[in-house]
Amino acid sequence: MPSYRAPRGTRDLLPEVRAGFSRLEGIARSLAARYGYREMEIPLFEQTAVFERGIGEATDVVEKELFRIAPRTEDSESWALRPEATAGIVRAFVQHGMQTLPQPVKLTVVGPMFRYDRPQAGRYRQFWQWDAEVIGDPGPAVDAEVIEMGRRFYVEAGVPDVQVLINSIGDAACRPAYLETLKAYFSRHAAELPELERRRLELNPLRLLDSKDPAMAALVAAAPRISDHLCEACAAHFESVRAHLDACGVPYRIESTLVRGLDYYARTAFEFYRRGAEGQQQALGGGGRYDGLVELLGGRATPAIGFALGLDRVLLALEEVGAETVTEAPPLAVVAGADPADTVSRLRVASLLRAEGLSVRAELAPRKLGRQLETASKEHAHFAVIIGDELAEGNVQLKDLEAGTQRLVPLADLARELARASKSHHHG
């Protein structure tokens, strides 16, 4: 048994799994470019206050799931690994003066996040997300565009039956009165509340609607609905979001208990689920509007909306529906040699082909030609470039491993021949 293992709740993305992640990342980056987003990177860790202030101290993320980093004695700052990307992106937006850029600013990040969560199917302590943020547009049209882009990601990834759940959680004008109503309701049932939820009742009763405790299900279902308490502006905004979704042909369902788990949301909130798999632990991704976060992190008041879509969850969903597994692309060709010892010629020819942009592997072990070709076939290479005595006259043998044919090709024409074959051949 190995002495060392990956930490509990993490896993190694072996090549056969990484290929699936690369495909999803490619779809995300393609969509982001089509919708006008600019990719950026933020640190894997931030000052703890960025998350405590931005996400909210009375959230599961900060209370139970934050990976805090123990600083060295000479460091006075407290840090934590990023549990999500929005707070870090907004911190960067403020720090680098992006409010002076033409608005809105569309930013995207793809990468790992960290939460000290209880490991289970689809939930890892290191997990991957595609995050997209639009900062500087208060209108309902951009809300619908963000939701439509998120749903399109699942369509292009091949996840079937993904539905959109939406809600409005009001704003600073109407939510305080609703929170008082909600607090009064849950206070009447205080004896039935789990200990954690009793504490949240005092800090932020909205969090109770987001509770993952099964004992809360009946109470949450009977709780007052925020849709009955929206101010005129929030109600109009939500109605316009729905009209824009209808215009784009995006099907959705209004979910009155959907509040998301983070404090910075306002007005539009949304989540993506596979139909029939709705539940706290089954969301494929989600997001919402957070018009107060930029100001909270030191900027001037700026509206914003965004989402985070979990790539791990998508791979799991594809596995559950029996989608074809994405594999690494095999090499177009393997350079082999009749003389097992002549690795110099094999490496030289492979280097020439790689310089032309071709995917080529060189056989650098001193093995007999039969073994070299056997390995190339197992790798599903399309061609074998066989170096023999013909090289002295500037020629090599090009063997089509799939068709079983072989012909003499001038070395000067080899790259062109392989490039033409590469365009007409589809691996996997």
C-alpha positions in Angstrom: 0.0 0.0 0.0 1.4 3.5 -0.9 2.8 5.5 2.0 1.3 8.8 0.7 -2.1 9.6 -0.7 -3.9 12.6 -1.9 -5.6 14.5 1.0 -9.1 13.4 1.9 -11.7 15.1 -0.2 -9.3 15.7 -3.1 -8.3 13.6 -6.0 -5.7 13.4 -8.7 -7.0 14.3 -12.2 -5.4 11.5 -14.1 -5.0 11.9 -17.8 -8.2 10.1 -18.7 -10.1 12.5 -16.3 -8.2 15.6 -17.2 -9.2 15.2 -20.8 -12.8 15.6 -19.8 -12.0 18.7 -17.8 -10.1 20.2 -20.7 -13.1 19.7 -22.9 -15.4 21.6 -20.5 -12.8 24.3 -20.0 -12.6 24.7 -23.8 -16.4 25.0 -24.0 -16.4 27.6 -21.2 -13.6 29.7 -22.8 -15.3 29.5 -26.2 -18.6 30.7 -24.8 -17.0 33.5 -22.8 -15.3 34.8 -25.9 -18.5 34.6 -27.9 -20.3 36.6 -25.2 -17.6 39.2 -24.9 -15.9 38.2 -21.6 -12.2 38.7 -20.9 -10.4 35.9 -19.1 -8.3 36.8 -16.0 -6.6 35.0 -13.1 -6.9 35.8 -9.4 -4.8 34.3 -6.5 -5.8 30.9 -5.0 -5.9 32.6 -1.6 -7.0 36.0 -0.4 -7.2 38.0 2.8 -9.7 36.2 5.0 -11.7 39.5 5.3 -12.4 39.4 1.6 -14.6 36.3 2.1 -15.9 37.2 5.6 -17.0 40.6 4.4 -18.0 39.7 0.9 -19.6 36.3 1.3 -20.9 36.9 4.8 -19.9 35.5 8.2 -23.3 33.8 8.7 -22.9 31.5 5.7 -21.9 27.8 5.5 -18.9 28.8 3.3 -17.4 31.1 6.0 -18.6 29.3 9.1 -17.8 25.8 8.3 -16.0 25.5 4.9 -13.3 28.1 4.7 -9.8 26.8 4.4 -7.9 29.2 6.6 -4.1 29.4 6.1 -2.0 29.5 9.3 0.4 32.5 8.7 4.0 32.5 9.8 4.7 34.5 12.9 6.1 37.5 11.0 2.9 37.8 8.9 0.1 39.8 10.4 -2.5 39.1 7.7 -5.0 36.2 7.8 -5.5 34.3 4.6 -7.8 31.7 3.2 -8.0 29.6 0.1 -10.7 30.9 -2.3 -14.0 29.1 -1.8 -15.4 30.9 -4.9 -14.2 33.4 -7.4 -16.7 36.3 -7.2 -15.3 38.0 -4.1 -11.7 37.8 -5.5 -12.7 39.2 -8.9 -14.5 42.1 -7.3 -11.6 42.8 -5.1 -9.4 42.9 -8.2 -11.9 45.1 -10.0 -11.7 47.6 -7.1 -7.9 47.3 -6.6 -7.0 47.9 -10.2 -9.5 50.7 -10.9 -11.6 48.8 -13.4 -14.5 51.2 -12.7 -12.8 53.6 -15.1 -13.1 51.1 -17.9 -16.1 51.2 -20.3 -19.0 49.6 -18.5 -20.0 46.9 -18.1 -16.8 44.9 -17.5 -17.2 41.2 -18.3 -14.7 39.0 -16.6 -14.2 35.2 -16.4 -12.1 32.7 -14.4 -11.7 29.0 -14.8 -9.9 27.1 -12.1 -9.9 25.3 -8.7 -11.8 26.5 -5.6 -11.5 25.1 -2.1 -14.0 24.3 0.6 -13.6 22.3 3.8 -16.8 20.3 3.0 -17.8 16.8 4.0 -16.5 14.7 1.0 -19.3 13.0 -0.9 -20.4 12.3 -4.5 -19.8 15.4 -6.6 -18.5 17.4 -3.6 -14.7 17.8 -3.2 -12.5 19.9 -1.0 -10.7 21.0 -4.2 -13.1 21.5 -7.1 -13.2 23.3 -10.4 -15.6 26.1 -11.5 -16.2 28.3 -14.5 -17.0 31.7 -13.1 -18.4 34.6 -15.2 -19.1 38.1 -13.9 -20.7 41.2 -15.5 -19.9 44.4 -13.5 -21.5 47.7 -14.2 -25.0 46.9 -15.7 -28.1 47.2 -13.5 -30.6 46.1 -16.2 -32.7 42.9 -16.3 -31.6 42.1 -19.9 -28.0 41.2 -18.8 -29.5 39.0 -16.0 -31.2 37.0 -18.7 -28.1 37.0 -21.0 -26.0 35.5 -18.1 -28.6 32.8 -17.4 -28.9 32.0 -21.1 -25.1 31.7 -21.4 -25.0 29.3 -18.4 -27.7 27.1 -19.8 -26.0 27.1 -23.2 -22.9 25.7 -21.5 -24.8 22.6 -20.4 -26.3 22.2 -23.8 -22.9 22.3 -25.5 -21.4 20.0 -22.8 -24.1 17.5 -23.6 -25.9 17.4 -20.2 -29.6 16.6 -20.9 -32.7 18.0 -19.3 -31.1 20.9 -17.5 -33.6 23.3 -16.1 -33.3 26.8 -14.8 -34.7 27.8 -11.4 -35.1 31.5 -10.8 -36.2 33.8 -8.0 -36.0 37.4 -6.9 -34.8 38.1 -3.3 -35.5 41.8 -3.4 -33.1 44.6 -2.5 -32.3 47.1 0.3 -35.7 48.8 -0.3 -38.0 45.8 0.2 -36.0 43.0 1.8 -35.7 44.4 5.3 -39.5 44.3 5.8 -39.6 40.8 4.4 -36.8 39.7 6.8 -38.8 41.0 9.7 -41.8 39.0 8.6 -39.5 35.9 8.0 -37.9 36.4 11.4 -41.3 36.6 13.1 -42.4 33.4 11.4 -39.4 31.4 12.4 -39.4 32.8 15.9 -42.8 31.3 16.4 -41.1 27.9 15.6 -37.8 28.5 17.5 -38.2 25.4 19.5 -38.2 23.3 16.3 -35.1 24.9 14.9 -31.7 23.1 15.0 -29.1 24.9 17.0 -27.3 26.3 13.9 -30.5 27.7 12.5 -31.5 29.4 15.8 -28.2 31.3 15.6 -28.8 32.2 12.0 -32.3 33.4 12.9 -30.6 36.3 14.8 -27.9 37.0 12.3 -29.7 36.7 8.9 -33.1 34.8 8.8 -32.8 34.6 5.0 -30.2 32.0 5.5 -32.8 29.7 7.0 -34.5 29.3 3.5 -31.1 28.0 2.3 -30.8 25.4 5.1 -29.5 22.0 4.1 -30.9 20.4 7.3 -33.8 18.0 6.4 -35.5 19.0 9.7 -36.1 22.4 8.2 -37.9 21.3 5.0 -41.5 21.6 6.2 -40.9 24.9 8.0 -39.2 26.4 4.9 -42.0 25.2 2.6 -44.6 27.0 4.8 -42.5 30.2 5.2 -43.6 33.6 3.9 -42.5 34.0 0.2 -40.5 37.0 -0.8 -42.4 37.2 -4.0 -45.3 38.5 -2.0 -43.1 41.3 -0.5 -41.2 42.7 -3.5 -41.2 46.4 -4.0 -42.5 47.8 -7.3 -39.0 48.2 -8.7 -37.9 44.7 -7.8 -41.1 43.2 -9.1 -40.7 45.0 -12.4 -37.1 44.0 -12.7 -38.0 40.3 -12.2 -40.9 40.5 -14.7 -38.5 41.9 -17.3 -35.9 39.2 -16.6 -38.6 36.6 -17.3 -39.7 38.4 -20.5 -36.1 38.4 -21.8 -35.7 34.7 -20.9 -38.9 34.0 -22.8 -37.6 35.9 -25.8 -34.5 33.8 -25.8 -36.5 30.6 -25.5 -35.0 29.7 -22.1 -37.4 27.5 -20.1 -37.4 28.2 -16.4 -39.3 27.6 -13.1 -39.8 30.2 -10.4 -38.6 28.7 -7.1 -39.7 30.9 -4.2 -37.3 29.4 -1.6 -34.2 29.9 -3.8 -32.0 32.5 -2.1 -28.5 31.2 -2.8 -26.1 30.8 0.1 -24.1 34.0 0.0 -24.9 37.4 1.5 -24.0 39.5 -1.5 -26.9 38.6 -3.7 -29.8 40.9 -4.5 -32.8 40.7 -6.8 -32.2 37.9 -9.4 -31.0 34.5 -8.1 -30.8 31.4 -10.2 -29.6 27.8 -10.2 -29.2 25.0 -12.8 -30.4 21.4 -12.1 -30.9 18.3 -14.1 -34.6 17.6 -14.2 -35.6 15.2 -11.5 -32.4 15.9 -9.5 -33.4 19.1 -7.7 -32.1 19.5 -4.2 -29.5 21.3 -2.1 -26.7 18.9 -3.0 -27.5 18.5 -6.7 -27.2 22.0 -8.2 -24.9 22.0 -11.2 -24.2 25.7 -10.8 -25.9 29.0 -10.1 -25.5 32.7 -9.4 -27.3 35.9 -9.1 -27.1 39.7 -8.9 -24.9 41.3 -6.2 -25.3 45.1 -6.6 -23.8 45.8 -3.1 -20.6 43.8 -3.2 -18.3 46.3 -5.1 -19.1 49.0 -2.5 -18.7 46.4 0.3 -15.2 45.7 -0.8 -14.1 49.4 -1.1 -15.4 50.6 -4.4 -18.2 52.9 -5.3 -21.7 51.4 -5.6 -21.7 49.3 -8.8 -24.3 46.8 -10.0 -23.2 43.3 -11.0 -24.3 39.8 -11.8 -22.5 36.5 -12.3 -22.5 32.7 -11.9 -20.3 29.8 -10.9 -20.7 26.5 -12.7 -19.2 23.4 -11.2 -17.1 21.3 -13.7 -16.9 18.3 -11.4 -20.7 18.2 -11.2 -21.0 18.3 -15.0 -18.6 15.4 -15.4 -20.6 13.4 -12.8 -23.8 14.2 -14.6 -22.4 13.1 -17.9 -21.2 9.9 -16.3 -24.7 9.3 -14.9 -26.4 9.6 -18.2 -23.9 7.4 -19.9 -22.3 10.0 -22.1 -19.3 8.9 -24.1 -16.0 9.4 -22.2 -13.6 12.0 -23.5 -10.2 10.6 -24.0 -6.8 12.1 -24.8 -6.1 12.6 -28.5 -3.6 9.9 -29.6 -0.5 11.0 -31.6 -1.0 11.4 -35.3 2.2 9.5 -35.9 4.9 7.5 -34.1 8.5 7.7 -35.5 9.9 4.2 -35.3 13.1 2.7 -36.7 14.4 -0.5 -38.2 17.6 -0.1 -36.3 16.7 -0.3 -32.5 19.9 1.6 -31.6 19.4 4.6 -34.0 17.5 6.8 -31.6 19.3 9.9 -33.1 17.5 9.6 -36.4 14.2 9.0 -34.8 14.4 12.0 -32.6 15.6 14.2 -35.4 12.7 13.3 -37.7 10.2 13.7 -34.9 11.6 17.1 -34.0 11.2 18.2 -37.6 7.6 17.1 -37.7 6.8 18.7 -34.4 8.2 22.0 -35.7 5.5 21.8 -38.3 2.8 21.6 -35.6 2.1 17.9 -35.8 1.5 15.6 -32.9 4.2 13.0 -33.0 5.8 10.6 -30.6 9.3 9.3 -31.1 10.3 5.8 -30.1 13.4 6.4 -28.1 13.7 3.0 -26.4 16.2 0.6 -28.2 13.5 -2.0 -29.0 12.9 -4.1 -32.1 10.7 -2.6 -34.8 7.9 -5.1 -34.2 7.6 -3.9 -30.6 7.7 -0.3 -31.6 4.8 -0.8 -34.1 2.8 -2.8 -31.5 3.0 0.1 -29.0 2.0 2.6 -31.7 -1.1 0.6 -32.5 -2.0 0.3 -28.9 -1.8 4.1 -28.6 -4.2 4.4 -31.6 -1.7 6.4 -33.6 -2.8 6.7 -37.2 0.6 6.4 -38.8 4.0 5.0 -38.2 7.0 6.8 -39.8 9.6 4.0 -40.2 13.2 5.0 -40.6 15.5 2.5 -42.4 18.2 2.4 -45.0 16.0 4.7 -47.2 16.9 7.6 -45.0 20.3 7.8 -46.7 18.5 8.8 -49.9 16.1 11.2 -48.1 13.1 8.8 -47.8 11.1 7.1 -45.1 8.4 4.5 -45.0 4.9 5.8 -44.0 2.7 3.1 -42.7 -1.0 3.6 -42.2 -1.6 1.6 -39.1 -5.4 1.6 -39.5 -5.5 0.7 -43.2 -2.4 -1.6 -43.0 -0.8 0.1 -46.1 2.7 1.3 -46.4 4.5 3.5 -49.0 7.8 5.3 -49.5 7.6 9.1 -48.9 10.4 11.7 -49.4 11.4 13.2 -46.0 10.9 16.6 -47.5 7.2 15.9 -48.2 6.5 14.0 -45.0 5.1 16.9 -42.9 2.8 17.9 -45.7 1.5 14.3 -46.2 0.8 13.9 -42.5 -0.8 17.3 -42.2 -3.2 16.4 -45.1 -4.0 13.1 -43.4 -4.6 14.9 -40.1 -7.3 17.1 -41.5 -9.2 14.2 -43.0 -8.9 11.9 -40.0 -10.9 12.1 -36.7 -9.6 10.2 -33.7 -11.8 8.7 -31.1 
